[in-house]
Amino acid sequence: MKTTIICIETICGKISPAGFGSQKDRQFLERARAETDATLLGAGSLREGNPEFRIDGALPKNRLRAVITGSGNIPLNRAIFKHGPKPLVFVPWDVCSMLQRKLGNRAEVIGINEISEGILSLQDVMNHLKKCGARSCLIEGGGRLNYQALKQNIADELLVTIAPKIIGCTDEHDLISGHSALGQPFIDLELLSCKPDLATGEVFLHYRTAKRR
């Protein structure tokens, strides 16, 4: 399973508030969706937004849409539960039955193992997506999920758009958000491409991770 993190950030490394990307970045995101079999989103990003994961205005019938939550706090009024294929929701085993009753037939709730308290196994998630036919997955945030994808060594690549914006506010979310260093203290990335867009001021970066063996 090839797993790619995609996100847009300010020059100061913030990924929120949402919606500061250009139409060019939107096309970049939708192209990445079209080239992958599944999307995985953290529940915090779902609570703060209302994504459907469309491609050119449509919701492909065979593309998987998945949300992951450690708490089971899922808003029922989001568009993902109203339009397109039924999404998958990954949760700890102890909240699986409760959340399935809450969501009803809006989604398929799947219990997975915790690797520590409140931290779910992303390898279990990828294994399930693979069983559903996915060969690649696009992780669309937020910062805590991005951190765990790197921490748990499942992220193969990163697609990062740097927007020509600075917010300078500690209250907004970081691209990678965790409590400890991912490496010693860094993990290394290999730059595969760098494409500046002079019209929008954005820079589109493509990295490969140095996965730990």
PyMOL CGO cylinders between C-alpha atoms (Angstrom):
from pymol import cmd
from pymol.cgo import CYLINDER

trace = [
    CYLINDER, 0.00, 0.00, 0.00, 1.47, 3.32, -1.06, 0.3, 1, 1, 1, 1, 1, 1,
    CYLINDER, 1.47, 3.32, -1.06, 0.52, 6.07, 1.37, 0.3, 1, 1, 1, 1, 1, 1,
    CYLINDER, 0.52, 6.07, 1.37, 0.87, 9.79, 0.64, 0.3, 1, 1, 1, 1, 1, 1,
    CYLINDER, 0.87, 9.79, 0.64, 0.27, 12.77, 2.92, 0.3, 1, 1, 1, 1, 1, 1,
    CYLINDER, 0.27, 12.77, 2.92, -1.09, 15.85, 1.16, 0.3, 1, 1, 1, 1, 1, 1,
    CYLINDER, -1.09, 15.85, 1.16, -1.54, 19.30, 2.65, 0.3, 1, 1, 1, 1, 1, 1,
    CYLINDER, -1.54, 19.30, 2.65, -1.23, 23.02, 2.05, 0.3, 1, 1, 1, 1, 1, 1,
    CYLINDER, -1.23, 23.02, 2.05, 0.59, 25.14, 4.62, 0.3, 1, 1, 1, 1, 1, 1,
    CYLINDER, 0.59, 25.14, 4.62, 1.51, 28.75, 5.21, 0.3, 1, 1, 1, 1, 1, 1,
    CYLINDER, 1.51, 28.75, 5.21, 5.14, 29.82, 5.13, 0.3, 1, 1, 1, 1, 1, 1,
    CYLINDER, 5.14, 29.82, 5.13, 5.05, 29.59, 8.94, 0.3, 1, 1, 1, 1, 1, 1,
    CYLINDER, 5.05, 29.59, 8.94, 3.86, 25.96, 8.77, 0.3, 1, 1, 1, 1, 1, 1,
    CYLINDER, 3.86, 25.96, 8.77, 0.16, 26.32, 9.62, 0.3, 1, 1, 1, 1, 1, 1,
    CYLINDER, 0.16, 26.32, 9.62, -2.58, 24.35, 7.86, 0.3, 1, 1, 1, 1, 1, 1,
    CYLINDER, -2.58, 24.35, 7.86, -5.54, 26.27, 9.26, 0.3, 1, 1, 1, 1, 1, 1,
    CYLINDER, -5.54, 26.27, 9.26, -7.85, 28.08, 8.96, 0.3, 1, 1, 1, 1, 1, 1,
    CYLINDER, -7.85, 28.08, 8.96, -8.94, 26.10, 5.92, 0.3, 1, 1, 1, 1, 1, 1,
    CYLINDER, -8.94, 26.10, 5.92, -9.54, 27.49, 2.48, 0.3, 1, 1, 1, 1, 1, 1,
    CYLINDER, -9.54, 27.49, 2.48, -6.46, 29.59, 1.80, 0.3, 1, 1, 1, 1, 1, 1,
    CYLINDER, -6.46, 29.59, 1.80, -5.29, 27.63, -1.24, 0.3, 1, 1, 1, 1, 1, 1,
    CYLINDER, -5.29, 27.63, -1.24, -5.73, 28.76, -4.83, 0.3, 1, 1, 1, 1, 1, 1,
    CYLINDER, -5.73, 28.76, -4.83, -7.72, 27.08, -7.58, 0.3, 1, 1, 1, 1, 1, 1,
    CYLINDER, -7.72, 27.08, -7.58, -4.38, 25.70, -8.82, 0.3, 1, 1, 1, 1, 1, 1,
    CYLINDER, -4.38, 25.70, -8.82, -3.87, 24.00, -5.46, 0.3, 1, 1, 1, 1, 1, 1,
    CYLINDER, -3.87, 24.00, -5.46, -7.41, 22.63, -5.60, 0.3, 1, 1, 1, 1, 1, 1,
    CYLINDER, -7.41, 22.63, -5.60, -6.61, 21.07, -8.96, 0.3, 1, 1, 1, 1, 1, 1,
    CYLINDER, -6.61, 21.07, -8.96, -3.39, 19.67, -7.46, 0.3, 1, 1, 1, 1, 1, 1,
    CYLINDER, -3.39, 19.67, -7.46, -5.41, 18.04, -4.66, 0.3, 1, 1, 1, 1, 1, 1,
    CYLINDER, -5.41, 18.04, -4.66, -8.04, 16.61, -6.98, 0.3, 1, 1, 1, 1, 1, 1,
    CYLINDER, -8.04, 16.61, -6.98, -5.37, 15.20, -9.29, 0.3, 1, 1, 1, 1, 1, 1,
    CYLINDER, -5.37, 15.20, -9.29, -3.80, 13.43, -6.30, 0.3, 1, 1, 1, 1, 1, 1,
    CYLINDER, -3.80, 13.43, -6.30, -7.21, 12.01, -5.39, 0.3, 1, 1, 1, 1, 1, 1,
    CYLINDER, -7.21, 12.01, -5.39, -7.70, 10.78, -8.94, 0.3, 1, 1, 1, 1, 1, 1,
    CYLINDER, -7.70, 10.78, -8.94, -4.36, 8.95, -8.77, 0.3, 1, 1, 1, 1, 1, 1,
    CYLINDER, -4.36, 8.95, -8.77, -5.15, 7.16, -5.48, 0.3, 1, 1, 1, 1, 1, 1,
    CYLINDER, -5.15, 7.16, -5.48, -7.73, 4.57, -4.43, 0.3, 1, 1, 1, 1, 1, 1,
    CYLINDER, -7.73, 4.57, -4.43, -8.68, 5.93, -1.00, 0.3, 1, 1, 1, 1, 1, 1,
    CYLINDER, -8.68, 5.93, -1.00, -8.65, 9.00, 1.23, 0.3, 1, 1, 1, 1, 1, 1,
    CYLINDER, -8.65, 9.00, 1.23, -8.13, 8.94, 5.01, 0.3, 1, 1, 1, 1, 1, 1,
    CYLINDER, -8.13, 8.94, 5.01, -9.08, 11.96, 7.13, 0.3, 1, 1, 1, 1, 1, 1,
    CYLINDER, -9.08, 11.96, 7.13, -8.75, 12.63, 10.84, 0.3, 1, 1, 1, 1, 1, 1,
    CYLINDER, -8.75, 12.63, 10.84, -12.02, 13.25, 12.69, 0.3, 1, 1, 1, 1, 1, 1,
    CYLINDER, -12.02, 13.25, 12.69, -10.78, 16.62, 13.92, 0.3, 1, 1, 1, 1, 1, 1,
    CYLINDER, -10.78, 16.62, 13.92, -10.54, 17.83, 10.34, 0.3, 1, 1, 1, 1, 1, 1,
    CYLINDER, -10.54, 17.83, 10.34, -14.03, 16.49, 9.67, 0.3, 1, 1, 1, 1, 1, 1,
    CYLINDER, -14.03, 16.49, 9.67, -15.40, 18.37, 12.69, 0.3, 1, 1, 1, 1, 1, 1,
    CYLINDER, -15.40, 18.37, 12.69, -13.80, 21.61, 11.49, 0.3, 1, 1, 1, 1, 1, 1,
    CYLINDER, -13.80, 21.61, 11.49, -14.74, 21.22, 7.82, 0.3, 1, 1, 1, 1, 1, 1,
    CYLINDER, -14.74, 21.22, 7.82, -17.21, 19.56, 5.50, 0.3, 1, 1, 1, 1, 1, 1,
    CYLINDER, -17.21, 19.56, 5.50, -15.25, 17.60, 2.88, 0.3, 1, 1, 1, 1, 1, 1,
    CYLINDER, -15.25, 17.60, 2.88, -16.76, 15.20, 0.37, 0.3, 1, 1, 1, 1, 1, 1,
    CYLINDER, -16.76, 15.20, 0.37, -13.51, 14.34, -1.50, 0.3, 1, 1, 1, 1, 1, 1,
    CYLINDER, -13.51, 14.34, -1.50, -14.83, 15.18, -4.94, 0.3, 1, 1, 1, 1, 1, 1,
    CYLINDER, -14.83, 15.18, -4.94, -12.85, 14.92, -8.17, 0.3, 1, 1, 1, 1, 1, 1,
    CYLINDER, -12.85, 14.92, -8.17, -13.94, 17.32, -10.93, 0.3, 1, 1, 1, 1, 1, 1,
    CYLINDER, -13.94, 17.32, -10.93, -17.23, 17.79, -9.11, 0.3, 1, 1, 1, 1, 1, 1,
    CYLINDER, -17.23, 17.79, -9.11, -18.01, 14.08, -8.91, 0.3, 1, 1, 1, 1, 1, 1,
    CYLINDER, -18.01, 14.08, -8.91, -17.76, 11.35, -6.27, 0.3, 1, 1, 1, 1, 1, 1,
    CYLINDER, -17.76, 11.35, -6.27, -16.25, 8.22, -7.89, 0.3, 1, 1, 1, 1, 1, 1,
    CYLINDER, -16.25, 8.22, -7.89, -18.22, 5.12, -6.94, 0.3, 1, 1, 1, 1, 1, 1,
    CYLINDER, -18.22, 5.12, -6.94, -15.17, 2.90, -6.49, 0.3, 1, 1, 1, 1, 1, 1,
    CYLINDER, -15.17, 2.90, -6.49, -12.98, 5.30, -4.50, 0.3, 1, 1, 1, 1, 1, 1,
    CYLINDER, -12.98, 5.30, -4.50, -12.88, 4.68, -0.74, 0.3, 1, 1, 1, 1, 1, 1,
    CYLINDER, -12.88, 4.68, -0.74, -13.47, 7.51, 1.73, 0.3, 1, 1, 1, 1, 1, 1,
    CYLINDER, -13.47, 7.51, 1.73, -12.42, 6.90, 5.32, 0.3, 1, 1, 1, 1, 1, 1,
    CYLINDER, -12.42, 6.90, 5.32, -12.35, 8.78, 8.62, 0.3, 1, 1, 1, 1, 1, 1,
    CYLINDER, -12.35, 8.78, 8.62, -10.38, 7.82, 11.73, 0.3, 1, 1, 1, 1, 1, 1,
    CYLINDER, -10.38, 7.82, 11.73, -11.33, 8.78, 15.29, 0.3, 1, 1, 1, 1, 1, 1,
    CYLINDER, -11.33, 8.78, 15.29, -10.04, 7.80, 18.69, 0.3, 1, 1, 1, 1, 1, 1,
    CYLINDER, -10.04, 7.80, 18.69, -12.98, 9.32, 20.57, 0.3, 1, 1, 1, 1, 1, 1,
    CYLINDER, -12.98, 9.32, 20.57, -15.95, 8.47, 18.37, 0.3, 1, 1, 1, 1, 1, 1,
    CYLINDER, -15.95, 8.47, 18.37, -16.83, 12.17, 18.15, 0.3, 1, 1, 1, 1, 1, 1,
    CYLINDER, -16.83, 12.17, 18.15, -18.22, 12.26, 14.63, 0.3, 1, 1, 1, 1, 1, 1,
    CYLINDER, -18.22, 12.26, 14.63, -20.65, 14.98, 13.43, 0.3, 1, 1, 1, 1, 1, 1,
    CYLINDER, -20.65, 14.98, 13.43, -23.62, 13.36, 11.71, 0.3, 1, 1, 1, 1, 1, 1,
    CYLINDER, -23.62, 13.36, 11.71, -24.53, 16.36, 9.57, 0.3, 1, 1, 1, 1, 1, 1,
    CYLINDER, -24.53, 16.36, 9.57, -21.47, 16.30, 7.31, 0.3, 1, 1, 1, 1, 1, 1,
    CYLINDER, -21.47, 16.30, 7.31, -21.82, 15.91, 3.56, 0.3, 1, 1, 1, 1, 1, 1,
    CYLINDER, -21.82, 15.91, 3.56, -19.68, 12.76, 3.50, 0.3, 1, 1, 1, 1, 1, 1,
    CYLINDER, -19.68, 12.76, 3.50, -22.61, 10.92, 5.15, 0.3, 1, 1, 1, 1, 1, 1,
    CYLINDER, -22.61, 10.92, 5.15, -25.18, 12.32, 2.72, 0.3, 1, 1, 1, 1, 1, 1,
    CYLINDER, -25.18, 12.32, 2.72, -23.60, 12.02, -0.72, 0.3, 1, 1, 1, 1, 1, 1,
    CYLINDER, -23.60, 12.02, -0.72, -21.58, 9.40, -2.56, 0.3, 1, 1, 1, 1, 1, 1,
    CYLINDER, -21.58, 9.40, -2.56, -20.45, 5.93, -1.48, 0.3, 1, 1, 1, 1, 1, 1,
    CYLINDER, -20.45, 5.93, -1.48, -20.85, 4.99, 2.17, 0.3, 1, 1, 1, 1, 1, 1,
    CYLINDER, -20.85, 4.99, 2.17, -17.65, 6.02, 4.03, 0.3, 1, 1, 1, 1, 1, 1,
    CYLINDER, -17.65, 6.02, 4.03, -15.62, 3.86, 6.38, 0.3, 1, 1, 1, 1, 1, 1,
    CYLINDER, -15.62, 3.86, 6.38, -15.08, 5.07, 9.95, 0.3, 1, 1, 1, 1, 1, 1,
    CYLINDER, -15.08, 5.07, 9.95, -12.18, 3.54, 11.90, 0.3, 1, 1, 1, 1, 1, 1,
    CYLINDER, -12.18, 3.54, 11.90, -12.52, 3.57, 15.70, 0.3, 1, 1, 1, 1, 1, 1,
    CYLINDER, -12.52, 3.57, 15.70, -11.19, 1.77, 18.79, 0.3, 1, 1, 1, 1, 1, 1,
    CYLINDER, -11.19, 1.77, 18.79, -12.97, -1.47, 19.50, 0.3, 1, 1, 1, 1, 1, 1,
    CYLINDER, -12.97, -1.47, 19.50, -14.55, -0.15, 22.71, 0.3, 1, 1, 1, 1, 1, 1,
    CYLINDER, -14.55, -0.15, 22.71, -16.56, 2.55, 20.91, 0.3, 1, 1, 1, 1, 1, 1,
    CYLINDER, -16.56, 2.55, 20.91, -17.32, 0.57, 17.75, 0.3, 1, 1, 1, 1, 1, 1,
    CYLINDER, -17.32, 0.57, 17.75, -20.84, -0.59, 18.65, 0.3, 1, 1, 1, 1, 1, 1,
    CYLINDER, -20.84, -0.59, 18.65, -21.86, 2.79, 20.07, 0.3, 1, 1, 1, 1, 1, 1,
    CYLINDER, -21.86, 2.79, 20.07, -20.74, 4.68, 16.98, 0.3, 1, 1, 1, 1, 1, 1,
    CYLINDER, -20.74, 4.68, 16.98, -22.36, 2.19, 14.58, 0.3, 1, 1, 1, 1, 1, 1,
    CYLINDER, -22.36, 2.19, 14.58, -25.68, 2.71, 16.37, 0.3, 1, 1, 1, 1, 1, 1,
    CYLINDER, -25.68, 2.71, 16.37, -25.18, 6.48, 16.18, 0.3, 1, 1, 1, 1, 1, 1,
    CYLINDER, -25.18, 6.48, 16.18, -24.30, 6.51, 12.47, 0.3, 1, 1, 1, 1, 1, 1,
    CYLINDER, -24.30, 6.51, 12.47, -26.78, 3.83, 11.44, 0.3, 1, 1, 1, 1, 1, 1,
    CYLINDER, -26.78, 3.83, 11.44, -26.56, 3.12, 7.73, 0.3, 1, 1, 1, 1, 1, 1,
    CYLINDER, -26.56, 3.12, 7.73, -24.70, 6.36, 6.99, 0.3, 1, 1, 1, 1, 1, 1,
    CYLINDER, -24.70, 6.36, 6.99, -21.30, 4.64, 7.31, 0.3, 1, 1, 1, 1, 1, 1,
    CYLINDER, -21.30, 4.64, 7.31, -19.54, 1.36, 7.97, 0.3, 1, 1, 1, 1, 1, 1,
    CYLINDER, -19.54, 1.36, 7.97, -17.82, 1.48, 11.36, 0.3, 1, 1, 1, 1, 1, 1,
    CYLINDER, -17.82, 1.48, 11.36, -14.70, -0.66, 11.75, 0.3, 1, 1, 1, 1, 1, 1,
    CYLINDER, -14.70, -0.66, 11.75, -12.98, -1.45, 15.03, 0.3, 1, 1, 1, 1, 1, 1,
    CYLINDER, -12.98, -1.45, 15.03, -9.18, -1.45, 15.01, 0.3, 1, 1, 1, 1, 1, 1,
    CYLINDER, -9.18, -1.45, 15.01, -6.45, -1.94, 17.57, 0.3, 1, 1, 1, 1, 1, 1,
    CYLINDER, -6.45, -1.94, 17.57, -4.81, 0.79, 19.63, 0.3, 1, 1, 1, 1, 1, 1,
    CYLINDER, -4.81, 0.79, 19.63, -1.00, 0.86, 19.77, 0.3, 1, 1, 1, 1, 1, 1,
    CYLINDER, -1.00, 0.86, 19.77, -1.25, 3.01, 22.91, 0.3, 1, 1, 1, 1, 1, 1,
    CYLINDER, -1.25, 3.01, 22.91, -4.10, 4.73, 24.72, 0.3, 1, 1, 1, 1, 1, 1,
    CYLINDER, -4.10, 4.73, 24.72, -6.07, 6.77, 22.20, 0.3, 1, 1, 1, 1, 1, 1,
    CYLINDER, -6.07, 6.77, 22.20, -3.61, 6.08, 19.35, 0.3, 1, 1, 1, 1, 1, 1,
    CYLINDER, -3.61, 6.08, 19.35, -4.95, 3.78, 16.64, 0.3, 1, 1, 1, 1, 1, 1,
    CYLINDER, -4.95, 3.78, 16.64, -2.89, 1.44, 14.48, 0.3, 1, 1, 1, 1, 1, 1,
    CYLINDER, -2.89, 1.44, 14.48, -2.62, 2.98, 11.03, 0.3, 1, 1, 1, 1, 1, 1,
    CYLINDER, -2.62, 2.98, 11.03, -1.14, -0.27, 9.75, 0.3, 1, 1, 1, 1, 1, 1,
    CYLINDER, -1.14, -0.27, 9.75, -4.44, -1.95, 10.66, 0.3, 1, 1, 1, 1, 1, 1,
    CYLINDER, -4.44, -1.95, 10.66, -6.26, 0.79, 8.75, 0.3, 1, 1, 1, 1, 1, 1,
    CYLINDER, -6.26, 0.79, 8.75, -4.08, 0.28, 5.67, 0.3, 1, 1, 1, 1, 1, 1,
    CYLINDER, -4.08, 0.28, 5.67, -4.53, -3.49, 5.88, 0.3, 1, 1, 1, 1, 1, 1,
    CYLINDER, -4.53, -3.49, 5.88, -8.31, -3.07, 5.87, 0.3, 1, 1, 1, 1, 1, 1,
    CYLINDER, -8.31, -3.07, 5.87, -8.24, -0.63, 2.96, 0.3, 1, 1, 1, 1, 1, 1,
    CYLINDER, -8.24, -0.63, 2.96, -6.08, -3.11, 1.07, 0.3, 1, 1, 1, 1, 1, 1,
    CYLINDER, -6.08, -3.11, 1.07, -8.65, -5.86, 1.71, 0.3, 1, 1, 1, 1, 1, 1,
    CYLINDER, -8.65, -5.86, 1.71, -11.24, -3.50, 0.22, 0.3, 1, 1, 1, 1, 1, 1,
    CYLINDER, -11.24, -3.50, 0.22, -9.17, -3.29, -2.97, 0.3, 1, 1, 1, 1, 1, 1,
    CYLINDER, -9.17, -3.29, -2.97, -7.15, -0.12, -2.40, 0.3, 1, 1, 1, 1, 1, 1,
    CYLINDER, -7.15, -0.12, -2.40, -3.54, -0.07, -3.53, 0.3, 1, 1, 1, 1, 1, 1,
    CYLINDER, -3.54, -0.07, -3.53, -2.85, 3.53, -2.53, 0.3, 1, 1, 1, 1, 1, 1,
    CYLINDER, -2.85, 3.53, -2.53, -4.13, 5.96, 0.09, 0.3, 1, 1, 1, 1, 1, 1,
    CYLINDER, -4.13, 5.96, 0.09, -4.11, 9.75, 0.32, 0.3, 1, 1, 1, 1, 1, 1,
    CYLINDER, -4.11, 9.75, 0.32, -3.96, 11.13, 3.86, 0.3, 1, 1, 1, 1, 1, 1,
    CYLINDER, -3.96, 11.13, 3.86, -5.64, 14.55, 3.88, 0.3, 1, 1, 1, 1, 1, 1,
    CYLINDER, -5.64, 14.55, 3.88, -4.88, 15.64, 7.46, 0.3, 1, 1, 1, 1, 1, 1,
    CYLINDER, -4.88, 15.64, 7.46, -5.02, 16.99, 9.94, 0.3, 1, 1, 1, 1, 1, 1,
    CYLINDER, -5.02, 16.99, 9.94, -1.73, 17.56, 11.71, 0.3, 1, 1, 1, 1, 1, 1,
    CYLINDER, -1.73, 17.56, 11.71, -2.15, 14.84, 14.34, 0.3, 1, 1, 1, 1, 1, 1,
    CYLINDER, -2.15, 14.84, 14.34, -2.94, 12.20, 11.73, 0.3, 1, 1, 1, 1, 1, 1,
    CYLINDER, -2.94, 12.20, 11.73, -0.01, 13.39, 9.61, 0.3, 1, 1, 1, 1, 1, 1,
    CYLINDER, -0.01, 13.39, 9.61, 2.24, 13.03, 12.66, 0.3, 1, 1, 1, 1, 1, 1,
    CYLINDER, 2.24, 13.03, 12.66, 1.05, 9.49, 13.38, 0.3, 1, 1, 1, 1, 1, 1,
    CYLINDER, 1.05, 9.49, 13.38, 1.47, 8.46, 9.74, 0.3, 1, 1, 1, 1, 1, 1,
    CYLINDER, 1.47, 8.46, 9.74, 5.13, 9.43, 9.98, 0.3, 1, 1, 1, 1, 1, 1,
    CYLINDER, 5.13, 9.43, 9.98, 5.56, 8.18, 13.56, 0.3, 1, 1, 1, 1, 1, 1,
    CYLINDER, 5.56, 8.18, 13.56, 4.08, 4.77, 12.68, 0.3, 1, 1, 1, 1, 1, 1,
    CYLINDER, 4.08, 4.77, 12.68, 6.23, 4.61, 9.54, 0.3, 1, 1, 1, 1, 1, 1,
    CYLINDER, 6.23, 4.61, 9.54, 3.42, 4.16, 7.03, 0.3, 1, 1, 1, 1, 1, 1,
    CYLINDER, 3.42, 4.16, 7.03, 3.84, 7.37, 4.99, 0.3, 1, 1, 1, 1, 1, 1,
    CYLINDER, 3.84, 7.37, 4.99, 5.78, 6.89, 1.75, 0.3, 1, 1, 1, 1, 1, 1,
    CYLINDER, 5.78, 6.89, 1.75, 5.52, 10.37, 0.27, 0.3, 1, 1, 1, 1, 1, 1,
    CYLINDER, 5.52, 10.37, 0.27, 4.41, 13.92, 1.06, 0.3, 1, 1, 1, 1, 1, 1,
    CYLINDER, 4.41, 13.92, 1.06, 2.77, 16.41, -1.29, 0.3, 1, 1, 1, 1, 1, 1,
    CYLINDER, 2.77, 16.41, -1.29, 3.09, 19.84, 0.31, 0.3, 1, 1, 1, 1, 1, 1,
    CYLINDER, 3.09, 19.84, 0.31, 1.91, 23.15, -1.13, 0.3, 1, 1, 1, 1, 1, 1,
    CYLINDER, 1.91, 23.15, -1.13, 3.51, 26.21, 0.44, 0.3, 1, 1, 1, 1, 1, 1,
    CYLINDER, 3.51, 26.21, 0.44, 1.13, 29.17, 0.18, 0.3, 1, 1, 1, 1, 1, 1,
    CYLINDER, 1.13, 29.17, 0.18, 2.45, 32.75, 0.09, 0.3, 1, 1, 1, 1, 1, 1,
    CYLINDER, 2.45, 32.75, 0.09, 0.84, 33.54, 3.44, 0.3, 1, 1, 1, 1, 1, 1,
    CYLINDER, 0.84, 33.54, 3.44, 1.96, 34.06, 7.04, 0.3, 1, 1, 1, 1, 1, 1,
    CYLINDER, 1.96, 34.06, 7.04, -0.40, 33.95, 10.00, 0.3, 1, 1, 1, 1, 1, 1,
    CYLINDER, -0.40, 33.95, 10.00, 1.95, 33.95, 13.02, 0.3, 1, 1, 1, 1, 1, 1,
    CYLINDER, 1.95, 33.95, 13.02, -0.68, 32.52, 15.37, 0.3, 1, 1, 1, 1, 1, 1,
    CYLINDER, -0.68, 32.52, 15.37, 0.05, 29.61, 17.69, 0.3, 1, 1, 1, 1, 1, 1,
    CYLINDER, 0.05, 29.61, 17.69, -3.66, 28.75, 17.93, 0.3, 1, 1, 1, 1, 1, 1,
    CYLINDER, -3.66, 28.75, 17.93, -3.77, 27.42, 14.37, 0.3, 1, 1, 1, 1, 1, 1,
    CYLINDER, -3.77, 27.42, 14.37, -2.86, 23.83, 13.47, 0.3, 1, 1, 1, 1, 1, 1,
    CYLINDER, -2.86, 23.83, 13.47, 0.59, 22.69, 12.35, 0.3, 1, 1, 1, 1, 1, 1,
    CYLINDER, 0.59, 22.69, 12.35, 1.31, 20.51, 9.32, 0.3, 1, 1, 1, 1, 1, 1,
    CYLINDER, 1.31, 20.51, 9.32, 2.78, 17.88, 11.68, 0.3, 1, 1, 1, 1, 1, 1,
    CYLINDER, 2.78, 17.88, 11.68, 1.50, 17.94, 15.25, 0.3, 1, 1, 1, 1, 1, 1,
    CYLINDER, 1.50, 17.94, 15.25, 2.87, 15.60, 17.92, 0.3, 1, 1, 1, 1, 1, 1,
    CYLINDER, 2.87, 15.60, 17.92, 4.43, 15.53, 21.37, 0.3, 1, 1, 1, 1, 1, 1,
    CYLINDER, 4.43, 15.53, 21.37, 7.88, 14.16, 20.56, 0.3, 1, 1, 1, 1, 1, 1,
    CYLINDER, 7.88, 14.16, 20.56, 10.46, 14.30, 17.80, 0.3, 1, 1, 1, 1, 1, 1,
    CYLINDER, 10.46, 14.30, 17.80, 9.91, 11.92, 14.92, 0.3, 1, 1, 1, 1, 1, 1,
    CYLINDER, 9.91, 11.92, 14.92, 13.61, 11.11, 14.59, 0.3, 1, 1, 1, 1, 1, 1,
    CYLINDER, 13.61, 11.11, 14.59, 16.93, 12.06, 16.19, 0.3, 1, 1, 1, 1, 1, 1,
    CYLINDER, 16.93, 12.06, 16.19, 15.47, 14.69, 16.15, 0.3, 1, 1, 1, 1, 1, 1,
    CYLINDER, 15.47, 14.69, 16.15, 14.58, 14.74, 12.42, 0.3, 1, 1, 1, 1, 1, 1,
    CYLINDER, 14.58, 14.74, 12.42, 13.48, 12.23, 9.83, 0.3, 1, 1, 1, 1, 1, 1,
    CYLINDER, 13.48, 12.23, 9.83, 14.97, 12.74, 6.39, 0.3, 1, 1, 1, 1, 1, 1,
    CYLINDER, 14.97, 12.74, 6.39, 13.02, 13.50, 3.22, 0.3, 1, 1, 1, 1, 1, 1,
    CYLINDER, 13.02, 13.50, 3.22, 14.14, 13.20, -0.39, 0.3, 1, 1, 1, 1, 1, 1,
    CYLINDER, 14.14, 13.20, -0.39, 12.93, 15.98, -2.68, 0.3, 1, 1, 1, 1, 1, 1,
    CYLINDER, 12.93, 15.98, -2.68, 11.40, 14.49, -5.82, 0.3, 1, 1, 1, 1, 1, 1,
    CYLINDER, 11.40, 14.49, -5.82, 10.12, 17.70, -7.39, 0.3, 1, 1, 1, 1, 1, 1,
    CYLINDER, 10.12, 17.70, -7.39, 9.71, 21.41, -6.70, 0.3, 1, 1, 1, 1, 1, 1,
    CYLINDER, 9.71, 21.41, -6.70, 7.32, 23.40, -8.89, 0.3, 1, 1, 1, 1, 1, 1,
    CYLINDER, 7.32, 23.40, -8.89, 6.81, 27.10, -8.14, 0.3, 1, 1, 1, 1, 1, 1,
    CYLINDER, 6.81, 27.10, -8.14, 3.77, 28.82, -9.62, 0.3, 1, 1, 1, 1, 1, 1,
    CYLINDER, 3.77, 28.82, -9.62, 4.53, 32.51, -10.20, 0.3, 1, 1, 1, 1, 1, 1,
    CYLINDER, 4.53, 32.51, -10.20, 0.88, 33.34, -10.86, 0.3, 1, 1, 1, 1, 1, 1,
    CYLINDER, 0.88, 33.34, -10.86, -0.33, 32.15, -7.43, 0.3, 1, 1, 1, 1, 1, 1,
    CYLINDER, -0.33, 32.15, -7.43, 2.92, 32.44, -5.47, 0.3, 1, 1, 1, 1, 1, 1,
    CYLINDER, 2.92, 32.44, -5.47, 2.55, 28.83, -4.33, 0.3, 1, 1, 1, 1, 1, 1,
    CYLINDER, 2.55, 28.83, -4.33, 5.29, 26.21, -4.37, 0.3, 1, 1, 1, 1, 1, 1,
    CYLINDER, 5.29, 26.21, -4.37, 4.33, 22.57, -4.96, 0.3, 1, 1, 1, 1, 1, 1,
    CYLINDER, 4.33, 22.57, -4.96, 6.72, 20.14, -3.27, 0.3, 1, 1, 1, 1, 1, 1,
    CYLINDER, 6.72, 20.14, -3.27, 6.90, 16.36, -3.60, 0.3, 1, 1, 1, 1, 1, 1,
    CYLINDER, 6.90, 16.36, -3.60, 8.98, 14.41, -1.08, 0.3, 1, 1, 1, 1, 1, 1,
    CYLINDER, 8.98, 14.41, -1.08, 9.78, 10.77, -0.45, 0.3, 1, 1, 1, 1, 1, 1,
    CYLINDER, 9.78, 10.77, -0.45, 10.22, 9.68, 3.15, 0.3, 1, 1, 1, 1, 1, 1,
    CYLINDER, 10.22, 9.68, 3.15, 13.21, 7.71, 4.36, 0.3, 1, 1, 1, 1, 1, 1,
    CYLINDER, 13.21, 7.71, 4.36, 11.11, 4.94, 5.92, 0.3, 1, 1, 1, 1, 1, 1,
    CYLINDER, 11.11, 4.94, 5.92, 12.69, 3.19, 8.89, 0.3, 1, 1, 1, 1, 1, 1,
    CYLINDER, 12.69, 3.19, 8.89, 13.25, -0.50, 8.33, 0.3, 1, 1, 1, 1, 1, 1,
]
cmd.load_cgo(trace, "trace")
